[in-house]
């Protein structure tokens, strides 16, 4: 559940329509991190080529997505469930517009908030389970950002390393900024090497700021403050879209890509 809502993953038609619309208005820009050999991680591959990385929160096979977030932030941490989800997600490769490597979506695990300050043990388990990305919730300090990136280097297996710290890395660290304190410390957080994506949490940010919800004007200002700082540092910025319909998902996706977001998790509200 995200922000009190039970979203459903975006459909493939929404995914392709939104990306095409964004390309037509110039939202797909030149590569930030160019690399000749495609990465084994579709998030990294997309970002290296200057294309948006599109995903959703899901535990099932979804052909057509670049990443799928397995959400373990709430409730008891279930490593067996993570393993099952990774297997299911990896079975969902072969999108209509295939990547250069043809690989399935990158499994990304959002770890429990309780593990934020000392994430090493949990990260080691999720990487061993086959995740190629880790989403760290509610990062508020430089120390937490350092711990996040370092935990992925400690927990890596098979010689994998963290991108873009290693240009050939296949693991991606997604750090969530969800509070006013996180924004206050944003500059020193962005100084930490090895951050693959800064991913906003607008609903929790609204709670932190005492606003009614993620669509409040002040929250929009704060979101764009983070986005502009990321663009200035050439760090991809991500955003969760929870839409009221497939058409709304398409509209919001094109809008956020045009603004400069490079990683989007797109969902629609369950009816």
N, C-alpha and C positions, 0 to 999 in steps of 0.2 A: 504494500500500500504506500502511495506517495502523496504526502500532503493531505491525508485524510480521504483520498480517492482511490478507487481500485481500477487502475488503468489497464487497457489491453494493448498488446503490441500493435505497431502500425502494420498495415497491409503492404504487399509488394507494389500494388498500383500507386499507393500514396508515396512510397519511397521513390519510385522512378519518376513520377510526375513532378515531385518536389525538386529532385536533383536537376531534372531537365529545365524546369522553370528558373532555378537559380543560375544555371549555366547561361541561359538566354539573357539574364539581366546582369551578367558579369560577376556573379558571386564566387565562381570558381576561379581562383587566382593562381599566380605562378607558384611553383614549389617553394616551401620554406626550407626544407631539408632535402636536397636532390640526391638521388642515389641511383646508379645504373641498374643494379640487380634488385629485383622486387623482393620485399621482405616476406618472411613466413607469417607475419602478423598483418592482417588486413587493415587494421587501424594505422599502423606504421606505413604500410604501402600507400594508402590513400594520402596521408599527410605528406609523405615524401614527394608525391607527384602533384601536390597542390590541389588535391581534390578533397571534398568533405568526407568525413567518416560518419556513416549513418548507422544507428543501432536502436536498440530498445531494451527494456527490462523483460527478460523471458528465461525460461528453463527448458524450452523445447526447440527443436530444429526449425529455423526460419531462413530458408534460402533467400538470398538477396541482401542480407545485412552484412555490414562490416564488423559489427561487434554485438554481443549479447551480454547484458549485465545480469549476473546471478546475485540476487540481493540477499545478503546474510546480515544486514545491519540490525535487523529486529529479531527478537526471539532468541532461542538457543542456537548456537553455531552447530551446523550439521555438515560435517565434512563428507559423510557418505552421500548426502543429497547433492553436495557440490560435485562430487565425482560423477554421479548419474547425470547431472545437468550438463557437465562438460562433454560427456559421451554423446548426449542427445544433440547438443549444439554442433558438435563436429560432424554429425551425420547430416547436417543441413546445408552442405556446400552445393555449388553449381548454380549460381544465379544466372539470370537470362543475359545480363551484360557481365560476362565473366571477368574476374581479375586476371592479371597477367600470370599469376601462379595457380589460379583456380581453387585456392584453399577455402575452407569453410570460414564462417564468422569467427572472430577472435573471442574466446570466452573471457569475460572480465568479472571478477568477483568483488562485490562491495563488502568489505569486512565489517565485523561488529564494531560499533562505536566504542565499546569497552576496551577494544584492542588498539585504539588510536595512538596512545602514548608509547606502548610497547608492542608493536605489531609483529615482531619477528616470528614467533611461534605459529601464529595463524597464517601469515604470509607463506611460510615454509610449507605448510600443509596444502594451501590452495595452488601453489606453483607445482608441487609434487602431483597434485590431482590433474594437472594439465592446463590450468589457466595461463593465459599469456598477457593478462592485464589485471591490475588490482586497483580498485577505487577505494580511496581512503576518505572516510567521512569527516566533515567538520574540522578541517585543518585550520588552526588559528595562530600558530607560531612557527618561527624558523626551525626550532628544535623538532617540532612534530614533522615538518616537511623533510628534514634530514633523516629522521628515523624511518619515515615512509620509504624514501628512495633506498636507503641503506638496507632495509629489511628485504627488499627485492634482490639486492646483490648478494646478500647472505643466503637467501633461500633459493636462489636459482639452481637449476639442474641442467645437465647436458651441455655446459658451456654457454648457455644463453646469458645475455647481459641486457642492461636497461638502455633503451633508446630515449633520447638522443645522446645520452652520456657516451655510449658507444654507437657510432653511426650505423654499425651493422647489427645493433641490438634488436632482439625480437620480443622483449618484454616492455610493457608500457605502464607507467605510474600515472594514475589519474587522481589528482588531489582536489577535494571538494572545498570550496569557500562558501560558507553558509551562515556566517555571523558578522556583526559589525567589527568584532575583534579581529577576525580573519582579514577583513578589508583594511583595518587600521595597520595591520602588520604585513600587508600584501607585498610591498616592495622587498622586504627582507625574505619573505617566502619565495618570491620569484628569483631571488639571487641563488637559490639552492640548485646546483647542477643536477640534471637527470629527471626533471619534471617533464613528463610527456604531454599532459593535458591538465589545465585548470578547469574544473567542472563546477559550475555554479549550482547552488541549491536555493532557488528563489523563495520557496515556501518557508523553509527554516529561517532564511534571511529576513523575511517579513516578520516572523515571530520575534527574532532578535531585535528588530528595529521598532517593534510595537505597532506595526502596520496591519491593516485588515487582511491583506493577502498578497500574493506574488504580483498582481497586476496594479498595485498601488503606484502612483507616480514616483514616489521616493525610491521604491524598490527598483523601478526601471532605471532611475538615475544611477543607483548603486551598481546594478548589473552592468551598465555601460561603462561605469568607472573601472570595473574589473576588466571588462573586455578591452578597453583602450590601453590599459597597462599591459595586458598580455600581447596585444598587437605590437606595441612598442618594443617588447622584449622578444618578439618572434616565438612566443609560446602559444600553441593552439588553445583556444578557449572553447569550452563545451557548455551546453544548456539542455535541460530537460523540457520537452514540449508535451503538455497534456492537453489534447484538443477535444472539442465537443463532437467532432465528426471527421470523417476522412477529408472532406473539403477544407475544414478548418485546419487540419494537420498539414495539408499541402500549403495553405496560405501562410501559416506560421513558420513552416520550414523554409520556404522561399524568403520570407522576411528576415529570419535569423541568419541565414547564410549570406544574404545581401549586407547585413550589418557587420559581418566579419567573423561570425562563429564558424568554427571548423569541425566541431564534433557535436552531433545532436542525437539524443535519445528521444524518439518520438513515440507517443502513446495516444490512444483515444480513451475517453471515459467509458466504462462499461454501462450498458443500458439495462 
